[in-house]
Amino acid sequence: MPHVRGTIHGIAAMVTLVVGSMLTNTIRAEFELFAQLAATTTRLLVDVANLPISEEVAEVVVPVGVLMGIWVFAYELQRL
């Protein structure tokens, strides 16, 4: 039933995106290293790579990427 699995992953990706964007400010406020990492990522994506995205979107890339990586890693461990 690949359509069920695809639906589950789609919903999980949307939830991860929402949770990641909500946690962005909290994580940056608590961990200075994470704030510097988000600022560096924003500068790389917007200034260096000249991607046509807003700075708010670029700041969300790091925490959402981490959460998505954890989700994929957990899924692949479950598949083993």
mmJSON file of the N, C-alpha and C atoms, coordinates in Angstrom:
{"data_MODEL":{"atom_site":{
"group_PDB":["ATOM","ATOM","ATOM","ATOM","ATOM","ATOM","ATOM","ATOM","ATOM","ATOM","ATOM","ATOM","ATOM","ATOM","ATOM","ATOM","ATOM","ATOM","ATOM","ATOM","ATOM","ATOM","ATOM","ATOM","ATOM","ATOM","ATOM","ATOM","ATOM","ATOM","ATOM","ATOM","ATOM","ATOM","ATOM","ATOM","ATOM","ATOM","ATOM","ATOM","ATOM","ATOM","ATOM","ATOM","ATOM","ATOM","ATOM","ATOM","ATOM","ATOM","ATOM","ATOM","ATOM","ATOM","ATOM","ATOM","ATOM","ATOM","ATOM","ATOM","ATOM","ATOM","ATOM","ATOM","ATOM","ATOM","ATOM","ATOM","ATOM","ATOM","ATOM","ATOM","ATOM","ATOM","ATOM","ATOM","ATOM","ATOM","ATOM","ATOM","ATOM","ATOM","ATOM","ATOM","ATOM","ATOM","ATOM","ATOM","ATOM","ATOM","ATOM","ATOM","ATOM","ATOM","ATOM","ATOM","ATOM","ATOM","ATOM","ATOM","ATOM","ATOM","ATOM","ATOM","ATOM","ATOM","ATOM","ATOM","ATOM","ATOM","ATOM","ATOM","ATOM","ATOM","ATOM","ATOM","ATOM","ATOM","ATOM","ATOM","ATOM","ATOM","ATOM","ATOM","ATOM","ATOM","ATOM","ATOM","ATOM","ATOM","ATOM","ATOM","ATOM","ATOM","ATOM","ATOM","ATOM","ATOM","ATOM","ATOM","ATOM","ATOM","ATOM","ATOM","ATOM","ATOM","ATOM","ATOM","ATOM","ATOM","ATOM","ATOM","ATOM","ATOM","ATOM","ATOM","ATOM","ATOM","ATOM","ATOM","ATOM","ATOM","ATOM","ATOM","ATOM","ATOM","ATOM","ATOM","ATOM","ATOM","ATOM","ATOM","ATOM","ATOM","ATOM","ATOM","ATOM","ATOM","ATOM","ATOM","ATOM","ATOM","ATOM","ATOM","ATOM","ATOM","ATOM","ATOM","ATOM","ATOM","ATOM","ATOM","ATOM","ATOM","ATOM","ATOM","ATOM","ATOM","ATOM","ATOM","ATOM","ATOM","ATOM","ATOM","ATOM","ATOM","ATOM","ATOM","ATOM","ATOM","ATOM","ATOM","ATOM","ATOM","ATOM","ATOM","ATOM","ATOM","ATOM","ATOM","ATOM","ATOM","ATOM","ATOM","ATOM","ATOM","ATOM","ATOM","ATOM","ATOM","ATOM","ATOM","ATOM","ATOM","ATOM","ATOM","ATOM","ATOM","ATOM","ATOM"],
"id":[1,2,3,4,5,6,7,8,9,10,11,12,13,14,15,16,17,18,19,20,21,22,23,24,25,26,27,28,29,30,31,32,33,34,35,36,37,38,39,40,41,42,43,44,45,46,47,48,49,50,51,52,53,54,55,56,57,58,59,60,61,62,63,64,65,66,67,68,69,70,71,72,73,74,75,76,77,78,79,80,81,82,83,84,85,86,87,88,89,90,91,92,93,94,95,96,97,98,99,100,101,102,103,104,105,106,107,108,109,110,111,112,113,114,115,116,117,118,119,120,121,122,123,124,125,126,127,128,129,130,131,132,133,134,135,136,137,138,139,140,141,142,143,144,145,146,147,148,149,150,151,152,153,154,155,156,157,158,159,160,161,162,163,164,165,166,167,168,169,170,171,172,173,174,175,176,177,178,179,180,181,182,183,184,185,186,187,188,189,190,191,192,193,194,195,196,197,198,199,200,201,202,203,204,205,206,207,208,209,210,211,212,213,214,215,216,217,218,219,220,221,222,223,224,225,226,227,228,229,230,231,232,233,234,235,236,237,238,239,240],
"type_symbol":["N","C","C","N","C","C","N","C","C","N","C","C","N","C","C","N","C","C","N","C","C","N","C","C","N","C","C","N","C","C","N","C","C","N","C","C","N","C","C","N","C","C","N","C","C","N","C","C","N","C","C","N","C","C","N","C","C","N","C","C","N","C","C","N","C","C","N","C","C","N","C","C","N","C","C","N","C","C","N","C","C","N","C","C","N","C","C","N","C","C","N","C","C","N","C","C","N","C","C","N","C","C","N","C","C","N","C","C","N","C","C","N","C","C","N","C","C","N","C","C","N","C","C","N","C","C","N","C","C","N","C","C","N","C","C","N","C","C","N","C","C","N","C","C","N","C","C","N","C","C","N","C","C","N","C","C","N","C","C","N","C","C","N","C","C","N","C","C","N","C","C","N","C","C","N","C","C","N","C","C","N","C","C","N","C","C","N","C","C","N","C","C","N","C","C","N","C","C","N","C","C","N","C","C","N","C","C","N","C","C","N","C","C","N","C","C","N","C","C","N","C","C","N","C","C","N","C","C","N","C","C","N","C","C","N","C","C","N","C","C"],
"label_atom_id":["N","CA","C","N","CA","C","N","CA","C","N","CA","C","N","CA","C","N","CA","C","N","CA","C","N","CA","C","N","CA","C","N","CA","C","N","CA","C","N","CA","C","N","CA","C","N","CA","C","N","CA","C","N","CA","C","N","CA","C","N","CA","C","N","CA","C","N","CA","C","N","CA","C","N","CA","C","N","CA","C","N","CA","C","N","CA","C","N","CA","C","N","CA","C","N","CA","C","N","CA","C","N","CA","C","N","CA","C","N","CA","C","N","CA","C","N","CA","C","N","CA","C","N","CA","C","N","CA","C","N","CA","C","N","CA","C","N","CA","C","N","CA","C","N","CA","C","N","CA","C","N","CA","C","N","CA","C","N","CA","C","N","CA","C","N","CA","C","N","CA","C","N","CA","C","N","CA","C","N","CA","C","N","CA","C","N","CA","C","N","CA","C","N","CA","C","N","CA","C","N","CA","C","N","CA","C","N","CA","C","N","CA","C","N","CA","C","N","CA","C","N","CA","C","N","CA","C","N","CA","C","N","CA","C","N","CA","C","N","CA","C","N","CA","C","N","CA","C","N","CA","C","N","CA","C","N","CA","C","N","CA","C","N","CA","C","N","CA","C","N","CA","C","N","CA","C","N","CA","C"],
"label_alt_id":[null,null,null,null,null,null,null,null,null,null,null,null,null,null,null,null,null,null,null,null,null,null,null,null,null,null,null,null,null,null,null,null,null,null,null,null,null,null,null,null,null,null,null,null,null,null,null,null,null,null,null,null,null,null,null,null,null,null,null,null,null,null,null,null,null,null,null,null,null,null,null,null,null,null,null,null,null,null,null,null,null,null,null,null,null,null,null,null,null,null,null,null,null,null,null,null,null,null,null,null,null,null,null,null,null,null,null,null,null,null,null,null,null,null,null,null,null,null,null,null,null,null,null,null,null,null,null,null,null,null,null,null,null,null,null,null,null,null,null,null,null,null,null,null,null,null,null,null,null,null,null,null,null,null,null,null,null,null,null,null,null,null,null,null,null,null,null,null,null,null,null,null,null,null,null,null,null,null,null,null,null,null,null,null,null,null,null,null,null,null,null,null,null,null,null,null,null,null,null,null,null,null,null,null,null,null,null,null,null,null,null,null,null,null,null,null,null,null,null,null,null,null,null,null,null,null,null,null,null,null,null,null,null,null,null,null,null,null,null,null],
"label_comp_id":["MET","MET","MET","PRO","PRO","PRO","HIS","HIS","HIS","VAL","VAL","VAL","ARG","ARG","ARG","GLY","GLY","GLY","THR","THR","THR","ILE","ILE","ILE","HIS","HIS","HIS","GLY","GLY","GLY","ILE","ILE","ILE","ALA","ALA","ALA","ALA","ALA","ALA","MET","MET","MET","VAL","VAL","VAL","THR","THR","THR","LEU","LEU","LEU","VAL","VAL","VAL","VAL","VAL","VAL","GLY","GLY","GLY","SER","SER","SER","MET","MET","MET","LEU","LEU","LEU","THR","THR","THR","ASN","ASN","ASN","THR","THR","THR","ILE","ILE","ILE","ARG","ARG","ARG","ALA","ALA","ALA","GLU","GLU","GLU","PHE","PHE","PHE","GLU","GLU","GLU","LEU","LEU","LEU","PHE","PHE","PHE","ALA","ALA","ALA","GLN","GLN","GLN","LEU","LEU","LEU","ALA","ALA","ALA","ALA","ALA","ALA","THR","THR","THR","THR","THR","THR","THR","THR","THR","ARG","ARG","ARG","LEU","LEU","LEU","LEU","LEU","LEU","VAL","VAL","VAL","ASP","ASP","ASP","VAL","VAL","VAL","ALA","ALA","ALA","ASN","ASN","ASN","LEU","LEU","LEU","PRO","PRO","PRO","ILE","ILE","ILE","SER","SER","SER","GLU","GLU","GLU","GLU","GLU","GLU","VAL","VAL","VAL","ALA","ALA","ALA","GLU","GLU","GLU","VAL","VAL","VAL","VAL","VAL","VAL","VAL","VAL","VAL","PRO","PRO","PRO","VAL","VAL","VAL","GLY","GLY","GLY","VAL","VAL","VAL","LEU","LEU","LEU","MET","MET","MET","GLY","GLY","GLY","ILE","ILE","ILE","TRP","TRP","TRP","VAL","VAL","VAL","PHE","PHE","PHE","ALA","ALA","ALA","TYR","TYR","TYR","GLU","GLU","GLU","LEU","LEU","LEU","GLN","GLN","GLN","ARG","ARG","ARG","LEU","LEU","LEU"],
"label_asym_id":["A","A","A","A","A","A","A","A","A","A","A","A","A","A","A","A","A","A","A","A","A","A","A","A","A","A","A","A","A","A","A","A","A","A","A","A","A","A","A","A","A","A","A","A","A","A","A","A","A","A","A","A","A","A","A","A","A","A","A","A","A","A","A","A","A","A","A","A","A","A","A","A","A","A","A","A","A","A","A","A","A","A","A","A","A","A","A","A","A","A","A","A","A","A","A","A","A","A","A","A","A","A","A","A","A","A","A","A","A","A","A","A","A","A","A","A","A","A","A","A","A","A","A","A","A","A","A","A","A","A","A","A","A","A","A","A","A","A","A","A","A","A","A","A","A","A","A","A","A","A","A","A","A","A","A","A","A","A","A","A","A","A","A","A","A","A","A","A","A","A","A","A","A","A","A","A","A","A","A","A","A","A","A","A","A","A","A","A","A","A","A","A","A","A","A","A","A","A","A","A","A","A","A","A","A","A","A","A","A","A","A","A","A","A","A","A","A","A","A","A","A","A","A","A","A","A","A","A","A","A","A","A","A","A","A","A","A","A","A","A"],
"label_entity_id":["1","1","1","1","1","1","1","1","1","1","1","1","1","1","1","1","1","1","1","1","1","1","1","1","1","1","1","1","1","1","1","1","1","1","1","1","1","1","1","1","1","1","1","1","1","1","1","1","1","1","1","1","1","1","1","1","1","1","1","1","1","1","1","1","1","1","1","1","1","1","1","1","1","1","1","1","1","1","1","1","1","1","1","1","1","1","1","1","1","1","1","1","1","1","1","1","1","1","1","1","1","1","1","1","1","1","1","1","1","1","1","1","1","1","1","1","1","1","1","1","1","1","1","1","1","1","1","1","1","1","1","1","1","1","1","1","1","1","1","1","1","1","1","1","1","1","1","1","1","1","1","1","1","1","1","1","1","1","1","1","1","1","1","1","1","1","1","1","1","1","1","1","1","1","1","1","1","1","1","1","1","1","1","1","1","1","1","1","1","1","1","1","1","1","1","1","1","1","1","1","1","1","1","1","1","1","1","1","1","1","1","1","1","1","1","1","1","1","1","1","1","1","1","1","1","1","1","1","1","1","1","1","1","1","1","1","1","1","1","1"],
"label_seq_id":[1,1,1,2,2,2,3,3,3,4,4,4,5,5,5,6,6,6,7,7,7,8,8,8,9,9,9,10,10,10,11,11,11,12,12,12,13,13,13,14,14,14,15,15,15,16,16,16,17,17,17,18,18,18,19,19,19,20,20,20,21,21,21,22,22,22,23,23,23,24,24,24,25,25,25,26,26,26,27,27,27,28,28,28,29,29,29,30,30,30,31,31,31,32,32,32,33,33,33,34,34,34,35,35,35,36,36,36,37,37,37,38,38,38,39,39,39,40,40,40,41,41,41,42,42,42,43,43,43,44,44,44,45,45,45,46,46,46,47,47,47,48,48,48,49,49,49,50,50,50,51,51,51,52,52,52,53,53,53,54,54,54,55,55,55,56,56,56,57,57,57,58,58,58,59,59,59,60,60,60,61,61,61,62,62,62,63,63,63,64,64,64,65,65,65,66,66,66,67,67,67,68,68,68,69,69,69,70,70,70,71,71,71,72,72,72,73,73,73,74,74,74,75,75,75,76,76,76,77,77,77,78,78,78,79,79,79,80,80,80],
"pdbx_PDB_ins_code":[null,null,null,null,null,null,null,null,null,null,null,null,null,null,null,null,null,null,null,null,null,null,null,null,null,null,null,null,null,null,null,null,null,null,null,null,null,null,null,null,null,null,null,null,null,null,null,null,null,null,null,null,null,null,null,null,null,null,null,null,null,null,null,null,null,null,null,null,null,null,null,null,null,null,null,null,null,null,null,null,null,null,null,null,null,null,null,null,null,null,null,null,null,null,null,null,null,null,null,null,null,null,null,null,null,null,null,null,null,null,null,null,null,null,null,null,null,null,null,null,null,null,null,null,null,null,null,null,null,null,null,null,null,null,null,null,null,null,null,null,null,null,null,null,null,null,null,null,null,null,null,null,null,null,null,null,null,null,null,null,null,null,null,null,null,null,null,null,null,null,null,null,null,null,null,null,null,null,null,null,null,null,null,null,null,null,null,null,null,null,null,null,null,null,null,null,null,null,null,null,null,null,null,null,null,null,null,null,null,null,null,null,null,null,null,null,null,null,null,null,null,null,null,null,null,null,null,null,null,null,null,null,null,null,null,null,null,null,null,null],
"Cartn_x":[0.821,0.0,0.877,1.504,2.394,1.663,0.379,-0.339,-0.553,-0.735,-0.89,0.433,1.512,2.84,3.158,2.835,3.063,2.246,1.0,0.149,0.711,1.156,1.733,2.978,3.834,5.05,4.725,3.73,3.334,2.821,1.984,1.453,2.58,3.462,4.582,5.492,5.703,6.537,5.885,4.569,3.88,3.938,3.735,3.813,5.223,6.222,7.605,7.905,7.373,7.58,6.962,5.758,5.088,5.829,6.181,6.894,8.262,8.945,10.256,10.197,9.195,9.085,8.697,7.911,7.555,8.758,9.592,10.74,11.924,11.894,13.036,13.409,12.447,12.742,13.193,12.575,12.951,14.361,14.679,16.009,17.074,16.82,17.802,17.974,16.906,17.0,17.785,17.678,18.324,19.779,20.094,21.433,22.076,23.112,23.782,24.445,24.974,25.596,24.582,23.377,22.327,21.918,21.913,21.594,22.655,23.912,24.988,24.897,24.543,24.387,23.24,22.135,20.998,21.358,22.098,22.514,23.465,24.381,25.311,24.575,23.647,22.862,22.04,21.447,20.671,21.551,22.737,23.642,24.071,24.365,24.78,23.664,22.448,21.342,20.909,20.835,20.288,21.373,22.511,23.537,24.477,25.019,26.022,25.386,24.363,23.732,22.706,22.334,21.342,20.021,19.588,18.294,17.18,16.136,15.055,14.066,14.554,13.698,13.889,12.906,13.01,13.933,14.403,15.29,14.563,13.26,12.493,12.454,12.305,12.289,13.669,14.702,16.059,16.412,15.871,16.152,15.489,14.448,13.727,14.373,15.235,15.814,16.57,17.377,18.211,17.387,16.48,15.748,14.835,14.224,13.363,14.202,15.362,16.255,16.69,16.982,17.363,16.207,15.002,13.845,13.529,13.627,13.384,14.443,15.694,16.754,16.5,16.019,15.686,14.539,13.525,12.387,12.835,13.643,14.102,14.995,15.875,16.742,15.927,14.925,14.069,13.3,12.84,12.106,13.021,14.222,15.139,15.573,15.712,16.016,14.856,13.64,12.461,12.402,12.815,12.781,13.796,14.886,15.91,15.324],
"Cartn_y":[-1.175,0.0,1.254,1.54,2.705,4.038,4.091,5.36,5.73,4.734,5.001,5.5,4.85,5.259,6.672,6.977,8.318,9.364,9.027,9.951,10.21,9.158,9.303,10.177,9.949,10.756,12.203,12.418,13.785,14.537,13.888,14.519,14.763,13.783,13.945,15.085,15.246,16.341,17.687,17.777,19.036,19.349,18.344,18.556,18.975,18.34,18.685,20.118,20.555,21.929,22.915,22.634,23.529,23.549,22.374,22.298,22.963,22.726,23.342,24.848,25.374,26.834,27.425,26.701,27.191,27.13,26.123,25.967,26.851,27.438,28.218,29.327,30.132,31.244,30.75,29.704,29.17,28.616,27.872,27.277,28.364,29.351,30.435,31.236,31.399,32.17,31.407,30.094,29.293,28.958,28.765,28.318,29.328,29.997,31.023,30.409,29.22,28.557,28.332,27.947,27.722,29.026,30.121,31.426,31.83,31.578,31.884,31.004,29.739,28.823,29.261,29.689,30.171,31.448,32.337,33.58,33.285,32.355,31.974,31.322,30.44,29.792,30.813,31.753,32.805,33.611,33.976,34.758,33.96,32.678,31.843,31.668,31.425,31.19,32.454,33.574,34.803,35.605,35.831,36.712,35.988,34.858,34.177,33.409,32.597,31.791,32.583,33.771,34.633,33.913,33.112,32.443,33.464,33.417,34.404,34.026,33.938,33.621,34.706,34.842,35.852,35.345,36.264,35.883,35.049,35.275,34.488,33.016,32.773,31.389,30.765,31.521,30.996,30.661,31.413,31.135,29.854,29.408,28.2,26.95,27.133,25.994,25.059,25.597,24.76,23.897,24.461,23.583,22.595,23.01,22.091,20.998,21.342,20.335,19.318,19.781,18.862,17.929,18.48,17.646,16.646,17.087,16.177,15.075,15.438,14.432,13.395,13.829,12.886,11.978,12.548,11.757,10.691,11.07,10.119,9.065,9.461,8.507,7.489,7.961,7.045,6.109,6.624,5.789,4.703,5.088,4.117,3.074,3.467,2.49,1.513,2.02,1.153,0.158,0.574,-0.287,-1.422,-1.208,-2.254,-3.356],
"Cartn_z":[0.0,0.0,0.0,-1.139,-1.188,-1.051,-1.411,-1.279,0.186,1.047,2.482,3.048,2.674,3.145,2.662,1.416,0.887,1.618,1.944,2.684,4.074,4.732,6.072,6.024,5.045,4.944,4.585,3.762,3.43,4.638,5.417,6.631,7.627,7.774,8.703,8.264,6.967,6.475,6.771,6.61,6.905,8.398,9.237,10.683,11.075,10.472,10.765,10.358,9.244,8.797,9.781,10.243,11.192,12.523,13.027,14.308,14.196,13.099,12.907,12.858,12.191,12.132,13.484,14.272,15.606,16.554,16.396,17.283,16.918,15.751,15.289,16.255,16.655,17.563,18.929,19.422,20.726,20.712,19.684,19.597,19.467,18.628,18.459,19.739,20.511,21.756,22.821,22.823,23.865,23.553,22.305,21.93,20.989,21.469,20.674,19.438,19.575,18.427,17.322,17.703,16.71,16.044,16.796,16.216,15.205,15.525,14.587,13.353,13.538,12.411,11.508,12.105,11.319,10.566,11.217,10.549,9.397,9.598,8.536,7.376,7.689,6.642,5.864,6.575,5.915,4.97,5.441,4.604,3.38,3.571,2.442,1.424,1.903,0.977,0.251,0.98,0.394,-0.321,0.331,-0.234,-1.196,-0.765,-1.581,-2.734,-2.438,-3.486,-4.292,-3.803,-4.48,-4.751,-3.788,-3.938,-3.704,-4.497,-4.351,-3.246,-2.017,-0.872,0.177,1.037,2.091,3.206,4.015,5.114,6.156,6.331,7.291,6.881,5.595,5.102,5.255,4.955,5.069,6.516,7.481,8.892,9.367,8.688,9.08,8.485,7.497,6.787,7.722,8.627,9.49,10.437,11.276,12.189,11.474,10.393,9.656,9.021,8.518,7.951,8.984,10.184,11.26,11.606,11.751,12.075,10.963,9.718,8.6,8.56,8.859,8.905,9.98,11.133,12.205,11.772,11.115,10.649,9.648,8.673,7.656,8.286,9.209,9.879,10.671,11.412,12.187,11.259,10.141,9.186,8.596,8.243,7.669,8.705,9.952,11.001,11.171,11.075,11.2,10.048,8.859,7.685,7.774,8.521,8.663,9.492],
"occupancy":[1.0,1.0,1.0,1.0,1.0,1.0,1.0,1.0,1.0,1.0,1.0,1.0,1.0,1.0,1.0,1.0,1.0,1.0,1.0,1.0,1.0,1.0,1.0,1.0,1.0,1.0,1.0,1.0,1.0,1.0,1.0,1.0,1.0,1.0,1.0,1.0,1.0,1.0,1.0,1.0,1.0,1.0,1.0,1.0,1.0,1.0,1.0,1.0,1.0,1.0,1.0,1.0,1.0,1.0,1.0,1.0,1.0,1.0,1.0,1.0,1.0,1.0,1.0,1.0,1.0,1.0,1.0,1.0,1.0,1.0,1.0,1.0,1.0,1.0,1.0,1.0,1.0,1.0,1.0,1.0,1.0,1.0,1.0,1.0,1.0,1.0,1.0,1.0,1.0,1.0,1.0,1.0,1.0,1.0,1.0,1.0,1.0,1.0,1.0,1.0,1.0,1.0,1.0,1.0,1.0,1.0,1.0,1.0,1.0,1.0,1.0,1.0,1.0,1.0,1.0,1.0,1.0,1.0,1.0,1.0,1.0,1.0,1.0,1.0,1.0,1.0,1.0,1.0,1.0,1.0,1.0,1.0,1.0,1.0,1.0,1.0,1.0,1.0,1.0,1.0,1.0,1.0,1.0,1.0,1.0,1.0,1.0,1.0,1.0,1.0,1.0,1.0,1.0,1.0,1.0,1.0,1.0,1.0,1.0,1.0,1.0,1.0,1.0,1.0,1.0,1.0,1.0,1.0,1.0,1.0,1.0,1.0,1.0,1.0,1.0,1.0,1.0,1.0,1.0,1.0,1.0,1.0,1.0,1.0,1.0,1.0,1.0,1.0,1.0,1.0,1.0,1.0,1.0,1.0,1.0,1.0,1.0,1.0,1.0,1.0,1.0,1.0,1.0,1.0,1.0,1.0,1.0,1.0,1.0,1.0,1.0,1.0,1.0,1.0,1.0,1.0,1.0,1.0,1.0,1.0,1.0,1.0,1.0,1.0,1.0,1.0,1.0,1.0,1.0,1.0,1.0,1.0,1.0,1.0,1.0,1.0,1.0,1.0,1.0,1.0],
"B_iso_or_equiv":[0.0,0.0,0.0,0.0,0.0,0.0,0.0,0.0,0.0,0.0,0.0,0.0,0.0,0.0,0.0,0.0,0.0,0.0,0.0,0.0,0.0,0.0,0.0,0.0,0.0,0.0,0.0,0.0,0.0,0.0,0.0,0.0,0.0,0.0,0.0,0.0,0.0,0.0,0.0,0.0,0.0,0.0,0.0,0.0,0.0,0.0,0.0,0.0,0.0,0.0,0.0,0.0,0.0,0.0,0.0,0.0,0.0,0.0,0.0,0.0,0.0,0.0,0.0,0.0,0.0,0.0,0.0,0.0,0.0,0.0,0.0,0.0,0.0,0.0,0.0,0.0,0.0,0.0,0.0,0.0,0.0,0.0,0.0,0.0,0.0,0.0,0.0,0.0,0.0,0.0,0.0,0.0,0.0,0.0,0.0,0.0,0.0,0.0,0.0,0.0,0.0,0.0,0.0,0.0,0.0,0.0,0.0,0.0,0.0,0.0,0.0,0.0,0.0,0.0,0.0,0.0,0.0,0.0,0.0,0.0,0.0,0.0,0.0,0.0,0.0,0.0,0.0,0.0,0.0,0.0,0.0,0.0,0.0,0.0,0.0,0.0,0.0,0.0,0.0,0.0,0.0,0.0,0.0,0.0,0.0,0.0,0.0,0.0,0.0,0.0,0.0,0.0,0.0,0.0,0.0,0.0,0.0,0.0,0.0,0.0,0.0,0.0,0.0,0.0,0.0,0.0,0.0,0.0,0.0,0.0,0.0,0.0,0.0,0.0,0.0,0.0,0.0,0.0,0.0,0.0,0.0,0.0,0.0,0.0,0.0,0.0,0.0,0.0,0.0,0.0,0.0,0.0,0.0,0.0,0.0,0.0,0.0,0.0,0.0,0.0,0.0,0.0,0.0,0.0,0.0,0.0,0.0,0.0,0.0,0.0,0.0,0.0,0.0,0.0,0.0,0.0,0.0,0.0,0.0,0.0,0.0,0.0,0.0,0.0,0.0,0.0,0.0,0.0,0.0,0.0,0.0,0.0,0.0,0.0,0.0,0.0,0.0,0.0,0.0,0.0],
"pdbx_formal_charge":[null,null,null,null,null,null,null,null,null,null,null,null,null,null,null,null,null,null,null,null,null,null,null,null,null,null,null,null,null,null,null,null,null,null,null,null,null,null,null,null,null,null,null,null,null,null,null,null,null,null,null,null,null,null,null,null,null,null,null,null,null,null,null,null,null,null,null,null,null,null,null,null,null,null,null,null,null,null,null,null,null,null,null,null,null,null,null,null,null,null,null,null,null,null,null,null,null,null,null,null,null,null,null,null,null,null,null,null,null,null,null,null,null,null,null,null,null,null,null,null,null,null,null,null,null,null,null,null,null,null,null,null,null,null,null,null,null,null,null,null,null,null,null,null,null,null,null,null,null,null,null,null,null,null,null,null,null,null,null,null,null,null,null,null,null,null,null,null,null,null,null,null,null,null,null,null,null,null,null,null,null,null,null,null,null,null,null,null,null,null,null,null,null,null,null,null,null,null,null,null,null,null,null,null,null,null,null,null,null,null,null,null,null,null,null,null,null,null,null,null,null,null,null,null,null,null,null,null,null,null,null,null,null,null,null,null,null,null,null,null],
"auth_seq_id":[1,1,1,2,2,2,3,3,3,4,4,4,5,5,5,6,6,6,7,7,7,8,8,8,9,9,9,10,10,10,11,11,11,12,12,12,13,13,13,14,14,14,15,15,15,16,16,16,17,17,17,18,18,18,19,19,19,20,20,20,21,21,21,22,22,22,23,23,23,24,24,24,25,25,25,26,26,26,27,27,27,28,28,28,29,29,29,30,30,30,31,31,31,32,32,32,33,33,33,34,34,34,35,35,35,36,36,36,37,37,37,38,38,38,39,39,39,40,40,40,41,41,41,42,42,42,43,43,43,44,44,44,45,45,45,46,46,46,47,47,47,48,48,48,49,49,49,50,50,50,51,51,51,52,52,52,53,53,53,54,54,54,55,55,55,56,56,56,57,57,57,58,58,58,59,59,59,60,60,60,61,61,61,62,62,62,63,63,63,64,64,64,65,65,65,66,66,66,67,67,67,68,68,68,69,69,69,70,70,70,71,71,71,72,72,72,73,73,73,74,74,74,75,75,75,76,76,76,77,77,77,78,78,78,79,79,79,80,80,80],
"auth_comp_id":["MET","MET","MET","PRO","PRO","PRO","HIS","HIS","HIS","VAL","VAL","VAL","ARG","ARG","ARG","GLY","GLY","GLY","THR","THR","THR","ILE","ILE","ILE","HIS","HIS","HIS","GLY","GLY","GLY","ILE","ILE","ILE","ALA","ALA","ALA","ALA","ALA","ALA","MET","MET","MET","VAL","VAL","VAL","THR","THR","THR","LEU","LEU","LEU","VAL","VAL","VAL","VAL","VAL","VAL","GLY","GLY","GLY","SER","SER","SER","MET","MET","MET","LEU","LEU","LEU","THR","THR","THR","ASN","ASN","ASN","THR","THR","THR","ILE","ILE","ILE","ARG","ARG","ARG","ALA","ALA","ALA","GLU","GLU","GLU","PHE","PHE","PHE","GLU","GLU","GLU","LEU","LEU","LEU","PHE","PHE","PHE","ALA","ALA","ALA","GLN","GLN","GLN","LEU","LEU","LEU","ALA","ALA","ALA","ALA","ALA","ALA","THR","THR","THR","THR","THR","THR","THR","THR","THR","ARG","ARG","ARG","LEU","LEU","LEU","LEU","LEU","LEU","VAL","VAL","VAL","ASP","ASP","ASP","VAL","VAL","VAL","ALA","ALA","ALA","ASN","ASN","ASN","LEU","LEU","LEU","PRO","PRO","PRO","ILE","ILE","ILE","SER","SER","SER","GLU","GLU","GLU","GLU","GLU","GLU","VAL","VAL","VAL","ALA","ALA","ALA","GLU","GLU","GLU","VAL","VAL","VAL","VAL","VAL","VAL","VAL","VAL","VAL","PRO","PRO","PRO","VAL","VAL","VAL","GLY","GLY","GLY","VAL","VAL","VAL","LEU","LEU","LEU","MET","MET","MET","GLY","GLY","GLY","ILE","ILE","ILE","TRP","TRP","TRP","VAL","VAL","VAL","PHE","PHE","PHE","ALA","ALA","ALA","TYR","TYR","TYR","GLU","GLU","GLU","LEU","LEU","LEU","GLN","GLN","GLN","ARG","ARG","ARG","LEU","LEU","LEU"],
"auth_asym_id":["A","A","A","A","A","A","A","A","A","A","A","A","A","A","A","A","A","A","A","A","A","A","A","A","A","A","A","A","A","A","A","A","A","A","A","A","A","A","A","A","A","A","A","A","A","A","A","A","A","A","A","A","A","A","A","A","A","A","A","A","A","A","A","A","A","A","A","A","A","A","A","A","A","A","A","A","A","A","A","A","A","A","A","A","A","A","A","A","A","A","A","A","A","A","A","A","A","A","A","A","A","A","A","A","A","A","A","A","A","A","A","A","A","A","A","A","A","A","A","A","A","A","A","A","A","A","A","A","A","A","A","A","A","A","A","A","A","A","A","A","A","A","A","A","A","A","A","A","A","A","A","A","A","A","A","A","A","A","A","A","A","A","A","A","A","A","A","A","A","A","A","A","A","A","A","A","A","A","A","A","A","A","A","A","A","A","A","A","A","A","A","A","A","A","A","A","A","A","A","A","A","A","A","A","A","A","A","A","A","A","A","A","A","A","A","A","A","A","A","A","A","A","A","A","A","A","A","A","A","A","A","A","A","A","A","A","A","A","A","A"],
"auth_atom_id":["N","CA","C","N","CA","C","N","CA","C","N","CA","C","N","CA","C","N","CA","C","N","CA","C","N","CA","C","N","CA","C","N","CA","C","N","CA","C","N","CA","C","N","CA","C","N","CA","C","N","CA","C","N","CA","C","N","CA","C","N","CA","C","N","CA","C","N","CA","C","N","CA","C","N","CA","C","N","CA","C","N","CA","C","N","CA","C","N","CA","C","N","CA","C","N","CA","C","N","CA","C","N","CA","C","N","CA","C","N","CA","C","N","CA","C","N","CA","C","N","CA","C","N","CA","C","N","CA","C","N","CA","C","N","CA","C","N","CA","C","N","CA","C","N","CA","C","N","CA","C","N","CA","C","N","CA","C","N","CA","C","N","CA","C","N","CA","C","N","CA","C","N","CA","C","N","CA","C","N","CA","C","N","CA","C","N","CA","C","N","CA","C","N","CA","C","N","CA","C","N","CA","C","N","CA","C","N","CA","C","N","CA","C","N","CA","C","N","CA","C","N","CA","C","N","CA","C","N","CA","C","N","CA","C","N","CA","C","N","CA","C","N","CA","C","N","CA","C","N","CA","C","N","CA","C","N","CA","C","N","CA","C","N","CA","C","N","CA","C","N","CA","C","N","CA","C","N","CA","C"],
"pdbx_PDB_model_num":[1,1,1,1,1,1,1,1,1,1,1,1,1,1,1,1,1,1,1,1,1,1,1,1,1,1,1,1,1,1,1,1,1,1,1,1,1,1,1,1,1,1,1,1,1,1,1,1,1,1,1,1,1,1,1,1,1,1,1,1,1,1,1,1,1,1,1,1,1,1,1,1,1,1,1,1,1,1,1,1,1,1,1,1,1,1,1,1,1,1,1,1,1,1,1,1,1,1,1,1,1,1,1,1,1,1,1,1,1,1,1,1,1,1,1,1,1,1,1,1,1,1,1,1,1,1,1,1,1,1,1,1,1,1,1,1,1,1,1,1,1,1,1,1,1,1,1,1,1,1,1,1,1,1,1,1,1,1,1,1,1,1,1,1,1,1,1,1,1,1,1,1,1,1,1,1,1,1,1,1,1,1,1,1,1,1,1,1,1,1,1,1,1,1,1,1,1,1,1,1,1,1,1,1,1,1,1,1,1,1,1,1,1,1,1,1,1,1,1,1,1,1,1,1,1,1,1,1,1,1,1,1,1,1,1,1,1,1,1,1]
}}}
